[in-house]
Amino acid sequence: MRLEDITTIGVIGAGTMGQGIAQICAQAGYKTILFDINAQVLEKAEKTTLDNLNKGIARGKLTEAERDAALANLAYTADTLQLSCHVIVEAVVERLEVKQSIFQELASINTPDTILASNTSSIPITQIAAKVPHPERVVGMHFFNPAHIMKLVEVISGAATAPEVAHTIKALAEKLGKTAVMAKDSPGFIVNRVARHFYVEALKLLEEGVADVETIDKLMQASGFKMGPFELMDLIGVDTNYAVTTSMYEAFQYDPKFRPNRIQQQKVDAGHHGRKSGKGFYTYA
């Protein structure tokens, strides 16, 4: 599959990441299908997309015609049979068996040329591709939150990934207006491996009573970060962040430096998932 052959893109999972990925694909002129099994999640994604595009108009970064063209490129579905596309990006929960199951199903309704890209934050692409027919077309395409704003995309090749597939996805990311970097297939890849301690150490400070949530966030912002670790976890999703930490902890053979924190686990158990649930480390209207 070459870049010029790609006209349709499917996105699996209409949560925060999936919605953002679908939006930028539609804005770039691709016919885009956003899939989710939850109708309410799809409705929320459609509303969020419209809100984002209208904000772009208000800021002078988008015209009404460009908004309307993007909306015309977007379709929403809960039917997997509609996902016959040239490229499919999954953006679902960080669980290996879920990602493998999704790709196995998609492989059965698409040709071997369809590129299957995972937005995984931490799971090795080699593991995801291991049970997928034609694993050479499975590749990592890791966006960052919020996907319609953040410029970086990591392109990860698994052991079986064909070089031409990785290069096509890199070119696609660049056409979407992103800065794409090639990464080797290691748990957490580049950014999440480095950034994991941004969260883990902040949680340790909180657990040990060194400082409270607000103080730690303000200090990190004063040091040059746009957001503090707790604000960022709330934006990403406390549950998503916890899942990534857990995945990396297991992938690195339970190295203590990646150990998930009990405070974060309590938040997840309580359903305090951040902005999307109205409460995380902070409370939202």
C-alpha positions in Angstrom: 0.0 0.0 0.0 1.4 3.4 -1.1 0.4 6.7 0.3 -1.2 7.7 -3.0 -3.4 4.6 -2.8 -4.9 5.6 0.5 -8.3 7.2 0.3 -10.3 5.7 3.2 -9.2 5.4 6.8 -11.0 3.6 9.6 -10.6 4.4 13.3 -11.5 1.9 16.0 -12.6 3.4 19.3 -14.4 6.8 19.6 -12.9 7.9 22.9 -10.7 10.9 23.3 -7.8 9.6 21.1 -10.0 7.9 18.4 -12.1 11.0 18.0 -9.1 13.2 17.6 -7.4 10.8 15.1 -10.6 10.6 13.0 -11.0 14.4 13.0 -7.5 15.1 11.6 -7.9 12.3 9.0 -11.2 13.9 7.8 -9.6 17.4 7.8 -6.8 16.0 5.6 -9.3 15.0 3.0 -9.6 11.3 3.8 -13.0 9.5 3.9 -13.0 8.5 7.5 -15.1 6.0 9.4 -15.1 6.2 13.2 -16.3 2.9 14.9 -17.4 2.2 18.4 -19.7 -0.4 19.9 -21.2 2.3 22.2 -23.7 4.6 20.6 -23.4 7.2 23.3 -19.6 7.4 22.8 -20.1 7.9 19.1 -22.6 10.7 19.8 -20.2 12.4 22.1 -17.4 12.0 19.6 -19.5 13.7 16.9 -20.3 16.6 19.2 -16.7 17.0 20.2 -15.6 17.0 16.6 -18.0 19.8 15.8 -17.0 21.8 18.8 -13.3 21.4 17.9 -13.8 22.5 14.4 -15.9 25.5 15.5 -13.2 26.5 17.9 -10.8 26.4 15.0 -13.0 28.8 13.1 -13.2 31.1 16.1 -9.4 31.2 16.3 -9.0 31.9 12.7 -7.3 28.6 11.9 -10.1 27.1 9.9 -12.8 28.3 7.5 -16.4 27.3 7.5 -15.9 25.6 4.2 -13.0 23.5 5.6 -15.2 22.6 8.6 -18.0 21.5 6.3 -15.6 19.5 4.1 -14.2 17.7 7.2 -17.7 16.9 8.5 -18.7 15.5 5.1 -15.7 13.2 5.2 -16.7 11.7 8.5 -19.0 8.8 9.1 -19.9 7.1 12.4 -20.8 3.4 12.8 -21.2 0.5 15.2 -21.0 -2.0 12.4 -17.6 -3.6 11.8 -18.7 -4.7 8.3 -18.5 -1.1 7.2 -14.8 -1.0 8.0 -13.4 -1.9 4.6 -10.6 0.6 4.4 -7.1 1.1 3.1 -5.7 2.0 6.6 -7.3 1.2 10.0 -6.1 2.7 13.2 -7.2 1.1 16.5 -7.3 3.4 19.6 -8.9 1.1 22.2 -8.0 0.0 25.7 -4.4 -1.0 26.4 -5.0 -4.8 26.5 -3.1 -7.1 24.2 -5.9 -9.6 23.7 -8.4 -6.9 22.8 -6.1 -5.4 20.2 -5.4 -8.8 18.7 -9.0 -9.7 18.6 -9.9 -6.5 16.8 -7.2 -6.9 14.2 -8.1 -10.5 13.6 -11.7 -9.5 12.9 -10.7 -6.7 10.7 -8.3 -9.0 8.8 -11.3 -11.2 7.9 -13.2 -8.3 6.2 -10.3 -6.6 4.5 -7.6 -7.5 1.9 -4.1 -8.4 2.9 -3.0 -4.9 1.6 -5.0 -3.1 4.3 -2.6 -1.6 6.8 -3.5 -2.3 10.4 -2.1 0.4 12.7 -2.2 0.4 16.5 -2.2 3.6 18.6 -0.9 1.6 21.5 1.1 3.6 24.0 3.1 0.7 25.4 2.4 -2.8 24.0 5.1 -4.1 21.6 3.8 -4.2 18.0 5.4 -7.6 17.6 3.1 -9.1 20.3 0.0 -7.5 18.7 0.9 -8.8 15.2 1.8 -12.3 16.4 -1.8 -13.6 16.0 -2.9 -11.5 13.1 -2.9 -12.8 9.5 -0.3 -11.1 7.4 1.6 -9.6 10.3 3.8 -7.6 7.9 1.0 -5.0 7.5 0.7 -4.4 11.3 2.5 -1.2 12.5 2.4 1.2 15.4 1.0 4.7 14.8 1.1 6.3 18.2 -0.6 9.8 18.4 -0.5 12.0 21.5 -3.3 13.6 23.3 -5.1 15.7 22.2 -4.5 14.2 18.8 -5.9 17.1 16.8 -3.3 19.5 18.4 -0.2 17.5 19.4 2.3 17.2 16.5 4.2 14.1 17.3 3.5 10.6 16.0 5.7 7.6 16.7 5.8 5.0 13.9 6.9 1.6 15.3 7.9 -1.4 13.4 7.4 -4.8 14.9 9.7 -7.8 14.0 7.4 -8.7 11.1 6.4 -5.2 9.9 7.3 -4.6 6.3 9.6 -1.6 5.8 7.4 -0.2 3.1 4.4 -0.3 5.5 6.3 1.7 8.1 7.4 4.2 5.5 3.8 4.6 4.2 2.5 5.3 7.7 5.2 7.8 8.3 4.3 9.6 5.1 0.6 9.4 6.0 1.3 11.0 9.4 3.2 13.8 7.7 0.3 14.4 5.3 -1.9 14.7 8.4 0.4 17.6 9.5 2.3 15.6 12.1 6.0 15.2 12.9 6.7 11.5 12.5 9.6 9.7 14.1 10.6 6.0 13.6 10.9 4.0 16.8 12.0 0.5 17.6 9.6 -2.0 19.1 10.3 -1.5 22.8 7.8 -1.2 25.7 6.6 2.4 25.9 8.6 3.2 22.7 10.4 6.6 23.2 8.0 9.1 24.7 6.1 6.9 27.2 9.2 5.2 28.4 10.7 8.6 29.3 7.5 10.2 30.4 6.4 7.3 32.7 8.5 8.7 35.5 6.8 12.1 35.1 3.7 10.5 36.4 5.1 7.8 38.7 7.5 10.1 40.6 4.7 12.7 41.0 2.5 10.0 42.5 5.2 9.0 44.9 5.6 12.6 46.0 1.9 12.7 46.7 1.9 9.3 48.4 4.8 10.3 50.7 3.1 13.6 51.6 5.9 15.8 50.2 3.4 18.1 48.5 -0.2 18.1 47.3 -1.6 17.7 43.8 -1.9 21.5 43.1 1.6 22.3 44.4 3.2 19.6 42.3 1.4 20.7 39.2 2.3 24.3 39.7 5.9 23.5 40.4 6.2 21.5 37.2 4.5 24.3 35.2 6.9 26.8 36.7 9.7 24.5 35.5 8.5 24.9 31.9 6.0 22.1 31.4 2.7 23.2 29.9 0.7 21.0 32.2 1.5 19.3 35.5 1.4 15.5 35.8 -2.0 15.4 37.6 -3.6 17.8 35.1 -2.2 15.7 32.3 -3.4 12.4 33.8 -6.9 13.8 34.1 -6.8 14.9 30.4 -5.4 11.6 29.1 -7.7 9.6 31.4 -6.5 8.3 34.8 -7.6 4.8 33.8 -5.8 5.0 30.5 -2.6 6.3 32.2 -2.8 3.6 34.8 -3.3 0.9 32.1 -0.2 2.1 30.3 1.9 2.1 33.5 0.7 -1.4 34.3 1.5 -2.6 30.8 5.0 -1.2 31.0 5.6 -2.6 34.5 4.8 -6.1 33.2 6.8 -5.6 30.0 9.9 -4.6 31.9 9.7 -7.7 34.0 8.2 -5.9 37.0 11.1 -3.4 37.3 10.2 -1.3 40.5 10.8 2.0 38.7 7.7 1.3 36.6 5.4 0.1 39.5 1.9 1.5 39.3 0.8 3.6 42.3 -2.0 2.6 44.7 -3.4 6.2 44.7 -3.9 6.0 41.0 -5.4 2.5 41.3 -7.9 3.8 43.9 -8.9 6.6 41.5 -9.6 4.0 38.8 -11.5 1.7 41.1 -13.7 4.7 42.2 -14.4 5.6 38.6 -12.6 8.9 38.9 -11.1 8.8 35.4 -10.4 12.5 35.0 -12.1 15.0 32.7 -14.2 12.4 30.9 -15.9 11.3 34.1 -16.1 14.8 35.7 -13.6 13.9 38.5 -10.0 12.7 38.7 -7.3 14.4 40.7 -9.4 17.5 40.2 -13.2 18.0 39.9 -14.7 19.3 36.7 -18.1 20.8 35.9 
